[in-house]
Amino acid sequence: MSTDSKSPFLELKALAALEHMRFSTRQRIEGAYSGRHQSRQKGGAGEFTDYREYSDGEDLRRLDWKVMARTGKAYVRLFQDEKNLLCTLAIDASASMKFGAQSSSDLRGSKMEYAQYLSSALSHVICRGQDQVGLAILTDRLQEYLLPGSTPGHVAHIQQLISEIQPVPETRMSGAMQQLFEQSKSRGVLMLMSDFLVEDLDELFAAVRLFRHRQSEVIILHLIHPDEERLPAGTAYRFEGLENEGSVDCSPAEIQSLYQQRFQAHTDSVRTLSLTNGCDYLRISTAIPYLQTLGEFLVEREG
């Protein structure tokens, strides 16, 4: 699959190193088109329905060698109990995602920039596997929503919207997730990409539970900047809130121990809420190159 995307966050040459890898779902899923994932839909399981062009990395046992001998092209046989994947990338666009930016008008080095690279790459990988990808941009409301699709133009549009994300000073995201649930009707996979520095964490995961009750697979991608894990060394700093919380003047040494306790409690809470609600959880450090994170994630999913 190729797109006409001109997104600065889509590095196709770098992604070529992952060309043989595909995103895999852990659960049976539901989709509208034939693909390579097992479906919940019953009736006629194993019944041949169609052919699809072979993709690099697929099981060679799926090839129809007779068709290949006649046409010189590689095709795999599709069956009624196999469906494609519907995946929605949901990205937190609250102002705390700007943390790590080099300046107030430049997102380089921030959690948001990392999310933009990672989500752009994921959209490419998912659709290259002949599955469908959608996009949700979350603030205190559902700022943007595109249903899953797989055409080159659709994927390019998603990547353009990702490149244009501008974080806004909001600290509540549960309403946006509720809206997303109401507007998305099909089962599939939801990847929620956030730092989870929100005031309504319990309410947010209550909304996540709605997707799990629908039997969608939910993957929590928890982004953490290394400077959040440990305060900087020095005698005096002014800490500015990114979501209109004001500023605090203090010495890092005065609050180091308490800060680390509270930050660890926060990350533990996000992980616990994820796992107890039946979600997959992945803690992501923005200090690790996004391509390494993506490669390890895809390998782990293939299991």
Residue pairs with C-beta under 8 A, 6 or more apart in sequence:
1 124
1 127
1 128
1 130
1 150
1 152
1 155
2 152
3 124
3 127
3 152
3 153
3 155
3 156
3 159
4 152
4 153
4 156
5 120
5 155
5 156
5 159
5 160
6 156
6 160
7 120
7 156
7 159
7 160
7 162
7 163
8 163
9 113
9 116
9 117
9 120
9 159
9 162
9 163
10 120
10 121
10 124
10 159
11 117
11 121
11 291
12 124
14 291
15 121
15 124
15 125
15 291
17 291
17 295
18 125
18 291
18 294
18 295
18 298
19 56
19 57
20 56
20 57
21 57
21 125
21 295
21 298
21 299
21 302
22 36
22 55
22 57
22 125
22 128
22 129
22 298
22 302
23 85
23 87
23 122
23 125
23 126
23 129
23 131
23 298
23 301
24 37
24 298
24 301
24 302
24 303
25 37
25 85
25 189
25 217
25 301
26 217
26 280
26 301
26 303
27 215
27 217
28 37
28 38
28 39
28 40
29 37
29 38
29 39
29 40
29 83
29 85
29 86
29 187
29 188
29 189
29 217
30 39
30 40
30 41
30 83
30 86
30 186
30 187
30 188
31 37
31 39
31 83
31 84
31 85
31 86
31 131
31 132
31 186
31 188
32 83
32 84
32 86
32 186
33 83
33 84
33 132
34 49
34 50
34 52
34 78
34 82
34 83
34 84
35 52
35 78
35 82
35 83
35 84
35 85
35 130
35 131
36 58
36 82
36 84
36 129
36 130
37 82
37 83
37 84
37 85
37 131
38 81
38 82
38 83
39 81
39 82
39 83
40 187
40 215
41 80
41 81
41 83
42 81
43 80
44 80
44 81
45 79
45 80
45 81
46 79
46 80
46 81
47 79
47 80
47 81
48 77
48 78
48 79
48 80
49 78
49 79
49 80
50 78
51 64
51 67
51 75
51 76
51 77
51 78
52 75
52 76
52 78
52 130
53 73
53 74
53 75
53 76
54 62
54 63
54 74
54 75
54 76
55 128
55 129
55 130
58 76
62 76
62 77
63 74
63 75
63 76
64 75
64 76
64 77
67 73
67 75
68 74
68 75
84 130
84 131
84 132
84 150
85 126
85 129
85 131
85 132
85 188
85 189
86 131
86 132
86 134
86 148
86 186
86 187
86 188
86 189
87 126
87 131
87 132
87 133
87 134
87 148
87 188
87 189
87 190
87 191
88 133
88 134
88 135
88 136
88 148
88 180
88 184
88 188
88 189
88 190
88 191
89 119
89 122
89 123
89 133
89 134
89 135
89 136
89 158
89 162
89 191
89 193
90 135
90 136
90 137
90 138
90 177
90 180
90 190
90 191
90 192
90 193
91 115
91 119
91 135
91 136
91 137
91 138
91 162
91 165
91 193
91 194
92 115
92 138
92 173
92 192
92 193
92 194
92 195
92 196
93 112
93 137
93 138
93 139
93 143
93 165
93 166
93 167
93 168
94 138
94 139
94 167
94 168
94 169
94 170
94 171
94 173
94 194
94 197
94 198
94 243
95 167
95 168
95 169
95 170
95 242
95 243
96 111
96 167
96 171
96 195
96 197
96 242
96 243
97 110
97 111
97 112
97 115
97 167
97 194
97 195
97 223
98 104
98 107
98 110
98 111
98 112
98 167
98 242
99 110
99 111
99 195
99 225
99 227
99 228
99 242
100 109
100 110
100 111
100 113
100 225
100 227
100 286
101 107
101 108
101 109
101 110
101 112
101 113
102 108
102 109
107 113
107 116
107 167
110 225
111 195
111 223
111 224
111 225
111 286
112 165
112 167
114 223
114 284
114 286
114 290
115 193
115 223
116 162
116 163
116 165
117 290
118 193
118 221
118 284
118 290
118 293
118 294
119 135
119 162
119 193
120 159
120 162
120 163
121 290
121 291
121 294
122 133
122 191
122 294
123 133
123 135
123 155
123 158
123 159
123 162
124 155
124 159
125 294
125 298
126 132
126 133
127 133
127 150
127 155
130 150
131 150
132 148
132 149
132 150
133 148
133 149
133 150
133 155
133 158
134 145
134 146
134 147
134 148
134 149
134 158
134 184
135 144
135 145
135 146
135 158
135 161
135 162
136 142
136 144
136 145
136 146
136 176
136 180
137 143
137 144
137 145
137 161
137 165
138 173
138 176
138 177
138 180
138 194
139 168
139 170
139 173
139 176
140 170
140 172
140 173
140 175
140 176
141 175
141 176
141 179
142 176
142 179
142 180
142 183
143 176
144 161
145 179
145 180
145 183
145 184
146 154
146 157
146 158
146 161
147 184
148 186
148 188
149 155
167 242
169 242
169 243
169 244
170 243
171 197
171 198
171 199
171 200
171 243
172 198
172 199
172 200
172 203
173 194
173 198
173 200
173 204
174 198
174 200
174 203
174 204
174 206
174 207
177 192
177 204
177 207
177 208
177 210
178 207
178 210
181 207
181 210
181 211
181 214
187 214
187 215
187 216
188 216
188 217
189 216
189 217
189 218
189 219
190 211
190 216
190 217
190 218
190 219
191 219
191 221
192 208
192 218
192 219
192 220
192 221
193 221
193 223
194 221
194 222
194 223
195 222
195 223
195 224
195 225
195 228
196 204
196 222
196 266
196 270
197 266
198 204
201 269
201 270
201 273
202 273
205 273
205 274
205 277
208 218
208 220
208 277
208 279
209 277
211 218
212 218
212 277
212 278
212 279
217 280
218 277
218 278
218 279
218 280
219 279
219 280
219 281
219 282
220 270
220 274
220 279
220 280
220 281
220 282
221 282
221 284
222 267
222 270
222 271
222 274
222 281
222 282
222 283
222 284
223 284
223 286
224 267
224 283
224 284
224 285
224 286
225 285
225 286
225 287
226 285
226 286
226 287
228 263
229 260
229 263
230 260
231 252
231 255
231 256
231 259
231 260
232 252
233 252
234 251
234 252
235 251
235 253
236 249
236 250
236 251
237 249
237 250
237 251
237 252
238 247
238 248
238 249
239 247
239 248
239 249
239 250
240 247
241 247
267 283
270 281
271 281
271 283
274 280
274 281
275 281
282 297
284 293
